[in-house]
Amino acid sequence: MVCGSGLAAEMTVAALAMQLPPQVAIVRVDAGDQRGSDLFYGSVTAPSAYAFNLSAGVDERRLIVTSDTSFSWGTRYADWGGRGWMQGFALPFPVIDGIQLHQYLALVGTDAITPYVAGIQAARRGVFVHPPREGDGQHPLARAEYGYQFDPVDYAALFVAAVPAGRVERVGGTVVGVEVADGAIAGVLLDDGRLLTADLYVDGSGPPAVLLSALAPDWQGTRRIALAVEDDAGTDETPLRTVRATPDGWQSETPLKGRVRRMRVSAAGTGDVAATIGRRSHGWVGNCVGIGQAAAVVEPLTPAPMLLLERDIERLLTLIPTRADMGVEAREYDRRFADDHDHADLFQRAFFTAEGLPDGPYWQAATAEPVPEKLARKLTMFADRGVLVAYDLEPFHPEDWTILHLGLGSRPRRHDRLADRADPGRVRQYLSTMERDIEQAVAKLPPARIYRAQLEQYLKRGMV
């Protein structure tokens, strides 16, 4: 049984319907209006969304033709502690003679990595094409990656439409109560008096966690933020979200098809919807699994909310229980759940280590907690030697961290001495050629709006 009415529940239902054998019955029950809390999933996905969506039955053709979703090269952070940079998506950077690219940048005294990230250069121009994946991977755009810019309500509808007819039983009524026995859910009470039972309960009801909270009422985290959104007409479709620090918090602009989604995040009490950032100590208790905000609420500063939602669902699919005792599955789920959320939090928290941030209530709360030891090690090792400290299966990859470190103004005081084997002149020539090739390739690309329109027309002809 999947409980929920928003994005998390619909993504979960679609993935289960696509991946589980037909003899496993799937029931979905309503949990009230979740459009407000779904805004905390943000408006941009990571590149992982493409593969996840396919696994849930949502191919990109349908996404382009039937939704307002647009392409995204990443996010531009502006006026963030007086600094600005583009946090672009990318495949792993070149490793030359065993040495990472940023070490060669330090060797020759080059501060910026952005000239060597094709997606960032395309974002600067507002252009887009699908990165080429055929051939030997030597095309200047071959290492580019893209995600999506989305509206949660619009995005959820894609997953609803992807479920095969008759595969999922959608039960009318809303959950109003939960019966618990021996540390597990014994049944779910609906507002019409019916009691529904299942072998496994999946809670996708958002922060209220109408099922999981009956078994795991604890919450780790006290910082509350508020969020307000509005949409304005717009046809630009720039494949880039912009986030700008403000005295009250931060605001973002996300171009979608035919409109621009504007979001304002501030301290709780000044926005339309509020939530407490943090997570539960357990994502799986007894026979109940919390998905997305039912188990953790993440600030939509980066693609982390959607990354973690996808991982929750993928983690569940790898641990579908086969017997009533689900202890083994629950322990493994919780281990990965804690690691994923804690490691994503390191990336989020790094933004608040920047100097020169504003000093309002939002910023005071965001910077009040001490820097975690794992994050301190990441920041120190990069600043000292350019070393990218990594932990197992982090949601954010080394290239994400490289761009973030440099974007925040960190410059290694010492480079890897193994890089000294290279002739600085040849390194500069290599970098110059790489920059020129990317610039020339990007200059030939069409504006994202035109590419999207032409692609949509082509796909519609093929779907007739």
ABEGO torsion letter per residue (X at the ends): XBBEABAAAAAAAAAAAAABBAABBBBBBBAEBAAAAAAAAEABBBAAAAAAAAAAGBBAAAAAAABABBBBAEBBBBGBGGBBBBBBBBBBBBBBGGBBAAAAAAAAGBABAAAABAAAAAAAAGBBBBBBABEAGABAAAABBBBBBBBAAAAAAAAAAABBBGABBBBBEBBABBBBBGGBBAEBBBAAGBBBBBABBBBAAEAAGAAAAAABABBBEABBBBBBBBBBBBAAGBBBBBBBBBAAEBBBBBBBBGBBBBBBBBBBGABABBBBBEBBABABBEABBBBEAAABBBBAABAAAAAAAAAAAAAAAAABBABABAAAAAAAAAAAAAAAAAAAAAAAAAAAABBGBBABAAAAAAAABBBBAAAAAAAAAAAAAGBBBBBBGBABBAAAAAAAAAAAGBBBABBBAAAAABBAAAAAAAAAAAAAAAAAAAAABBBAAAAAAAAAAAAAAAAX
